[in-house]
Amino acid sequence: MQISYLADHPEFIETLAPWVFGHWQPILQQETLEARTARFHAHLNRDSLPIALVAHSESQVLGTAALRADDLPGRKDLTPWLGGMYVAPRFRGCGIGAALCAAVERKATALFETPMLCLFTLDKQAWYGGLGWSLYEPCSWCGRTGDIMVKKMRAA
């Protein structure tokens, strides 16, 4: 498995956009596949936000994660964020998500003199906790309760 910038593999958008769209469509019912595809295209960066990373094996995409300036409406006071974490169901449980998190953390450390990285999750608190993330505060998104979690970053 490799982790690369989506900017180096834009062909993966064709697979990722439908996956992520299908995953979030029950909550984001107004979103379209075209809008999700456009969001991926906006993440085709290497040194400016937003930046998407992809886990892949040769030409097969396995998952994605992003480093963003913000990821939760109304919380622009917190930055930067790990967001857009998605691993295809058949590849879960293989360490891909943890590897993507670590890669985003390294990129955040390289780009920012920030003491922490934030994320929002509806239901993966225990999983992120196992990776060293801790609860910052509860919040809501699209009428659902979740949590903002943080991880202290080490100096580069």
Secondary structure, 3 states (H helix, E strand, C coil): CEEEEHHHCHHHHHHHHHHHHHHHCCCCCCCCHHHHHHHHHHCCCCCCCCEEEEEEECCEEEEEEEEECCCCCCCCCCCCEEEEEEECHHHCCCCHHHHHHHHHHHHHHHHCCCCEEEEEECCCHHHHHHCCCEEEEEEEECCEEEEEEEEECCCC
